[in-house]
Structures are given as C-alpha cells and as structure tokens.
Amino acid sequence: MFHHVAKSELSNAAGAHTHAIAFKSRAVGLRRILQTTIHTPVTFNGVGLHSGKPSSVTILPAEAGHGIVFRRLDVPADQQDLPALWDKVNQSPLCTRLQNEAGTTLSTIEHIMAALCGCGVHNALIEVSGPEVPILDGSSAQFVRGLLSAGICPLDEPIQAIKVLRPVEVRRGDALARLVPNDTLTIEFKIEFEDSAIGAQSKVLNMANGSFVRELSTSRTFCRQSDVDAMQANGLALGGSSGENAVVFDGDRVVSPGGLRQPDEPVRHKMLDALGDLALAGLPILGHYQGERAGHALTNDLLRALFADPAAYEIVTCDAAMSARLPGAGVHWGEVPEVA
C-alpha cells in the first residue's frame, strides 16, 4: 500500500543529474507543453519478488530535466544514485536491473517505470530501502493509484521525445523486438506458451493518453508452476505468491485463486513490461514497438541498437498535438480500473 510523506529537499547530486545521451533536437510548432513531476511524495511498502525481503520506495518530486533517478538508501552516499537509463541496465532474464559505476544494483524496476511513463511523469527521485523494488500485487496498479493520488504537476521546461525515423530490429533465437516509425507510441506483442491456459496471445494498443492506465496497468506478472519450482530451488522468487502478486499457470489450469483479471492478462503484462523497459530511453518514444516472445534483455538490446544508429532517430520538442499523443497525457483517476 502507499501513503504520503512530508515533502523534502532534493539533494544537489540528484538535482545535477542529466541524461547521459547527447541528443540532437529540433523544435516542433510554437506552443510548448511542459514536463511534469509529482506534487506530493508518496511511499509504497511491500516485499521484493526475488529476495522475499521487505522493501520500501518513496517517489519524490524533481525539477525539470532531472529525469527518473533511483536512490538506494542502504549504501554509502557516493554509491546511491542509479539513473533510469538504458545504458545503466545490467541485463537479467527475470527482471530489469540497473547498475551504476560503483557496482550498486537495483532490481525489478519495470513496473514502477511503466507506471511513471503511463501516467506521464517525466521527473522524479525515487528512494529505495534496499536492492529490489517491491512487487506489490505484481502489476503497476498500486503505483498508478499512488501517483495519481499524489498529483501530477507541470514544470518549466518543454517535453522532448524520441522520434523513430527508420526501422530498428534485434533478435535472439525465435524472439524479436522491433521499432518502426509512427506518430505515437504503439505497443504490439505476441506470445506463445506450451501451457494451454496461456497458449498463443497477441494484442496491439496505442499508448496515447490514458490507454496504459485503462488497459494494462492492472495486468500481473505471470509464470508457469514448473518455473516457480525451479526458481525457488535456486533461491529466487522467494517473495512470489500466486494469491497475492503473480498469476501462476500449470498446463490447462490457472493456479492462482480468483483466476485472471482479463482473459489475455499474460500478453497485457508483457506489454506493461515493454513500456517500462522502453521508458529507460530517458524520453518518451514516438514509434511502433513490436515484440514477439521478447523479454527485458531483448528490449534493452533494441534501445542499444536504436541509439547506436544516429540516423534511426531524432529528438523533437513537443507541441500541443504531439504531446497529446504521449502516454499519460490527460490521464485522470476515473480511468483506473476498479479491479485493483
């Protein structure tokens, strides 16, 4: 659950943070739409999915241009900060994990990143009590509720976005991730599992406005019973619970009490993960993401491939029409599904 805490001063170190990528940019239109942060700090408490240990995060306001920065409070001050950027990812097959130059890591950031992007929050300092963000109910729903309850407020700088100019594609075996030009962020995903309760699923969604909040935010992480047994035998998924924070499948059965929130909840959650991983670009993306059996590492490979090709993208300063097509533009409390 979340609760509000007293507003605190941001440190000079966090305030000095800037994006690590040297972008080229151009202005679009005359009217500028402003970056955002949250109005009031908000805290979430739970357990880490893999460690099983208590974890707490507090999202604090930040100034324009700050971006999203995580801060580990349990390590020395000069080792605490982890910018939420693609080139800070230490790839892991089970979650998205950041690592800074000091070797400090932070795991399972994808659901909170999806919530921030899906609610249109561009700047925040996120204090974390330990090495893993709490899993909560396995979706982004509680993070979304907390952000909207805290309030989202404009800052004094315009929004910039990454516009995809030509297709970029990466593959690993039978898995594929691709970005192609588009005037809004669209996420398309296909999955296929042997378990008949999952089977083959596909979905395409335009992420403009509150689409993420309405369609994806409540979809929970999922796995197969055999995978749970193997992970726990190896000291992972110790905080996982099929009744509280994950959907577990076993052949033709949904093991989790209460069943699914949506008939295609697995592919929706993969889309949620993809949005969170794409948010590590550091700016909103205008492009069509296509994932087939893709995971966290492959989406990170895709961002690395995009930024390795200067001809594949440009940075644009958003006018009103473009800003209206970004994730989270105009989102409001009434769009949060009742299920969570």
Secondary structure as GFF3:
##gff-version 3
##sequence-region A 1 340
A	DSSP	beta_strand	2	4	.	.	.	ID=ss1
A	DSSP	alpha_helix	12	15	.	.	.	ID=ss2
A	DSSP	beta_strand	25	27	.	.	.	ID=ss3
A	DSSP	beta_strand	34	38	.	.	.	ID=ss4
A	DSSP	beta_strand	42	47	.	.	.	ID=ss5
A	DSSP	beta_strand	54	60	.	.	.	ID=ss6
A	DSSP	beta_strand	68	72	.	.	.	ID=ss7
A	DSSP	three_ten_helix	77	79	.	.	.	ID=ss8
A	DSSP	beta_strand	81	83	.	.	.	ID=ss9
A	DSSP	three_ten_helix	86	88	.	.	.	ID=ss10
A	DSSP	beta_strand	97	99	.	.	.	ID=ss11
A	DSSP	beta_strand	105	107	.	.	.	ID=ss12
A	DSSP	alpha_helix	110	118	.	.	.	ID=ss13
A	DSSP	beta_strand	124	128	.	.	.	ID=ss14
A	DSSP	alpha_helix	141	150	.	.	.	ID=ss15
A	DSSP	beta_strand	152	158	.	.	.	ID=ss16
A	DSSP	beta_strand	160	164	.	.	.	ID=ss17
A	DSSP	beta_strand	168	172	.	.	.	ID=ss18
A	DSSP	beta_strand	175	180	.	.	.	ID=ss19
A	DSSP	beta_strand	186	192	.	.	.	ID=ss20
A	DSSP	beta_strand	200	206	.	.	.	ID=ss21
A	DSSP	alpha_helix	211	215	.	.	.	ID=ss22
A	DSSP	beta_strand	222	224	.	.	.	ID=ss23
A	DSSP	alpha_helix	225	233	.	.	.	ID=ss24
A	DSSP	beta_strand	247	250	.	.	.	ID=ss25
A	DSSP	beta_strand	253	254	.	.	.	ID=ss26
A	DSSP	alpha_helix	265	278	.	.	.	ID=ss27
A	DSSP	three_ten_helix	279	281	.	.	.	ID=ss28
A	DSSP	beta_strand	285	286	.	.	.	ID=ss29
A	DSSP	beta_strand	288	292	.	.	.	ID=ss30
A	DSSP	alpha_helix	296	307	.	.	.	ID=ss31
A	DSSP	three_ten_helix	310	312	.	.	.	ID=ss32
A	DSSP	beta_strand	313	317	.	.	.	ID=ss33
A	DSSP	alpha_helix	320	323	.	.	.	ID=ss34
A	DSSP	three_ten_helix	333	335	.	.	.	ID=ss35
###
